[in-house]
Amino acid sequence: MPSTTMQDFTILSKIGTGAFSEVFKVHRKSDKKDYALKKVRLGKLSQKEKDNSINEVRILASLHHPNICGYKEAFVEEQSSSLIIVMELADGGDLQSKINALKKANKHMKEADVWSIFFQITSGLQCLHKIQIAHRDIKAANVFMGRDGTVKLGDLNVSKIAKSEIMQTQTGTPYYASPEVWQDKPYNKLSDIWSLGAVLYEMVALTPPFTAKDMKGLYNKVIKGQYPKIPGTFSSDLSAMIAALL
């Protein structure tokens, strides 16, 4: 079977930019379907590291879970030294955009919707943790919404190549980085749980739990772990869940 190249896709539009990556909406010529294609700059990696990266994506491609964005294929584009990852496309945008729109309209999410989204993210995350994969980059921008109400956890950071990306969220401010990540301690599944708490808080309060004018201020707040109460219209159960995660 001939190996896949960029020639097999038509780029339709750019849908996102990260610190080391770009995401495009593409059309695959072979099956005439649309996908999300992520191009991650590899930098100076050895052949072994490149192979590891592709193997890691292949493990992710073998996962089939309703709450995880399906990975279709991966290949290295040599001339740009990029890892290309092809994933299923979510037709309802991401959670960050939903939060931003609510904030702009001065509205809050219904509590039933908050629990539904939270449950689905948790379900996807549990599937990863069961096979000893930490997501490493849980944030609202990486939670994808389907128009049918399905929520999928996406952008599973290919850890070998994304070490330097962990502390960079899209805005360049690590609102979702757990205390141990701030303190340069080893990353594990519990860091994902903390980040999940930050996402749940943001769904409710429409702002991350810890914010500050600069990195030092943010570091201090995260380490102290004190955050403003959520709006009183939400249940004490929701408040307790956020406290347990954070």
N, C-alpha and C positions, 0 to 999 in steps of 0.2 A: 504494500500500500504506500503510495507516495506521501512524503511527510507534508504536513500543513504549513503554509506560508501566508504572509499578509495578502498575497495575490488571490487567496480564496475568499476574501471578504471585501465588501464595499463599505467604506466609512460613511455613515449618514450624518452624524453630529458628535460633538464633544460633550460629554455629560458630567465630567468632573476632573479636577486637578488636585493631586496631593503633593507632598514634598518631593517624592521620588517617582511619581507615577501620573499617568493620565488615563481617563476612562472614556471610551467612545461607544456610541450606539452603532452597531455594524449589521450588515446583511450578509449572511453566509450564502454564497452562490450555489453550493451543492444542494441544500435543502430549502432554499428560499425563505429562511426564517431569520428574525432579528435577534441579536444577542448583545450583551455588554462585553466589550473587550478591554481588558486592562493591560497597559503597557508599563512594566516596571523596569526602570533603568538599573542594570546590574552593576555598573561600574567595573572595577578590575577584579573579577572573580576568576578563580581557576576553573578548569574544565570540571573538576570533581564537585566544586561548589555549585556550578551550573546544573550538573546532573542531579545533585541533591535537591535543588530547588524544584526541578521538574518532577522528581519522584514525590516530593512533598505535595505538589499540586495533584499528582495522580492519586495519592491517598485520598485527598479531598474529593476528587472526581468519583471515587468509589462509594462515597457516602450518599445515601438517598434518604432524605428526611424532609417532610413538608415545610419545616421552618428553617431550612438552610438553603441558601441560593445554590442551585445546581452548577457544578463546574463541568464544563464540557471537554475542554482540551487545553494543552499548554505546549508551547514550543519556544525556542530561543530564536530571536531575530539577530543574526550575527552582526550585520552592518551597523545597527544602532546599539548593539550589546544590551538588548532588552529581553526580559522574560514576558511573553505574551500569554495572558490567561483569558480564556473565553468562558463566559458564564451566562446563565439564563438572565433575561432582562426582566426587571420588575416594572409593571406598567403603572404603578401608582406613586412613583417617586420615593423619597426616603423620609424617615421620621423627623430628621432635622428640618426639612422644608415644611413639614406639617406643623411642627412646633413654631417655626418662624411665622407661618401664615396665621396661626391662632393668636400669637403675640401681637401681630399687626392689627388684627381685627378686634383685639381686646376681649378675646373669648377664652374659655378654658375647655379642656377636653372632658367629655363625660367620664365619670369614674368607671363605668362598665367597659368603656373603650380602653381606658388605661390598663385595667386588669387583663383584658383580652390580649393586648399587645405585649404586656409583661409576661403573661403565661406562655405565649408563643416564642418569645425570645428565649425564655428560660428552657423551654422544651428543646429548641435547637442547640442551645449551649450544653444541655445535659448530654445530648448525643455526642458532641465533640469531646466532652470531659470523660465520657465512658471509654473512649479509645485513646485517652491520654493526650489529647490535643488541646492546648490552651489557645484561645482565639487571639489574645494579645492586643486587640484594637477595637474593643467594644465602645461604640459611641453612637449617638443618634443618627449620624450621617451614614453609618454602616448597617442600619436597620431598614430593610426595604419593604414597601407596602404594595400589596396587590390590590387591584380594584375590587376584588371579591372579598376583601377583608383579611386575606392571608398575610402573615408577616413573616419575612425571611431574614435571617441573619446572614449578612454577606461580607465580602471583603475579608475573608479569613486571612490574616496576615501570614504570608509565607515567611515564617520566622527567621530562616537562615539569611534571607536577603533583606529583611525589613528591620533589622536591629536598630538602625539609626532612625527609623520612622516611628518607633513606638511612642516616643515622647512628643511627637509632632501630630497634633490633630490638624484638621483642615485650616484652622485659623492660626496655627502655629502656637497655640496655647494649650498645654496639656490638662484640660479640665477633667479628663476621665482617668488620669494616671493615678494609680493607687499609692498610698503612703510608701509601700515598699519599693515601688518603681522610682519614686522621687528620691528615695534613700539609696538607690543603686543596689538594692538587695535582689537576689534571684527572682525571676518572674515565675509564678505558678498559677494554678487554676483559681486560687483565692483572689488573685489580682483581677481576674475576669469578673468575679462576683462583686467586688467593690465597684468596678466600672458599671456593672449592671445597676447597682444602687444609684449611681450618679445619673444614669439614663432615666430610671424610674422617677427620680426627684425632678428631673428636667421636664418630663412629660406633665407633671402635676403643677410645678411652679413656673414653667416656661423659661427657666434660667438654670444654669448649673448650680449645684449645691455650694460650691466654693468659687468665689470670684474675687479678684484683687486687681490693683492697678499695675502690678509688676510680678515677675516670677517669684521673687523672694517673699512677697506678701501672700501669694497663692500657696507656696510651699508651706509657710507657717500655718495657714488656715487648714490645709489638707492634713497636716500632721496633728493639729489640735482636734480636728474632726468635729468642730461646731459649725452648724449651718442654720440658716433661718427656718422657722417653722413653715410647713406647707399651708396653703390657704385653708381656712376653717370649714369650707364647704365640702372638703374631702374627709373620708372616714378615718377613725383612729386606727383601723386595720392597715390602711395604706401607710399611715405615718409610722406604724410599728414595723412594717415590712421594710421601709426605707432605712429606718434605724438599724434593723438587723443586718441589712446588706452593707451599710456604710460603717 
